[in-house]
Amino acid sequence: MPRVGAVASTDCLKCKPGFECRVAGTVTPTSCTAGFYCLEGTDTTVNQCTAGKYCPTNAEMEFPCAYGSYTAAVGQTVCITAQAGKYIDTSGAIAEITCPVGFY
């Protein structure tokens, strides 16, 4: 809730994590855009998620893709599940690995 009766700029509240406050005098923070993450005090969505991670709406940090999933591009909102014949043996992966000869 915004403060009323402020007497100095130090009385203003920082924009909370997962939200942005792009306009001076904002009373209600805006949800952080999907594909980005917003730290405390964010005034714009400049923190785009990196490959291997995903950021849903209101993300206050990047989330690594779980084992068996990946993202190859920046700004992703969900991770992609490994296809049949491929695997992903780490979290935060940016690509699938093809199963070796003799395996499927």
N, C-alpha and C positions, 0 to 999 in steps of 0.2 A: 504494500500500500504506500503510495507517495506521501511524503511528509508535507505538512501544511505549516505555515508560519516560519519558514526558514529565514534566517537572517544573513547567511553567508554561503558561498559555494561549497564550503566544507560540510554543510548540512544536507547537501544532495546525496542521494544513494547511488552506488554503482549499479550498473545494469547487471542482473544476476546471470550466472552461467547458464548456457543454453538459450539465451535470449539476446536480442540486439536493441540498442537505443540509438537509432540513426538521426533523429531530429532533436535539436536542443529543446528542452522543456517537455520532453516526453513524459507522459503520465502513466502509460501502460506499455511495457516493453513488447516487442514483436518477437514471435517465435523464430529461432535460428533456422535458416533455410536448409532443407534436406540436401545432403552432399557437402555440407560445411559444418564446422563446429565453432561455437562461440564461447570464449573464455569470459570470466567476470570482467565487466567494464567494456565489453565489445560495442563498438559503434557502427560496425559494418561487417559483412560476411567475407572476410579476407582469408580465413583459415579453411582452405579446401582440403577435404580428406585426401590422403595419399593412396597410391595403389597398395593393395593388400589389406586395406581398411575400409570401413563403411561408416556413414554418419546419417542416422535418421533425423527427422525433424526434431528440433530442440536439443541436439547433441551438444554436450559441454566438453567433449573430447572425442578423439577417434577411437573406434572399436576395431580390434584386429579380427579378420575373418577366422573362423574356427577351422580346425583340422577338417579336411574334406571339402573345403570351399575356398574361393579366392576372388579378388578383383584385380583386373589387369590395368584399369584406367583410374585416373583421379576423379574425385567428386561422386563416388558411388554411394547409393543409399542402402543397398543390400549386397550380399555376397552370392556368387554363382557356385552351385554344387558341381563337384567333379563329375564328368561324363563317364559312362561305362567304358572300361578299358584304360582308365586313367586314375590317378590317385594324387592326394596332397597330404604330405606327412608332417606338416608344420602349420602353425597359426600365422596369420599375416602374409599368406602366400600371394604371389602375383601371377602364377601360372600353374597349370596342371603338369603332371609327369606321366608319361606313357608307360603302361605296364610292360615289363621286359618280355622278350620272346619266351614262350613256354608258359605264360601266365595270362590270365584275363580277369 
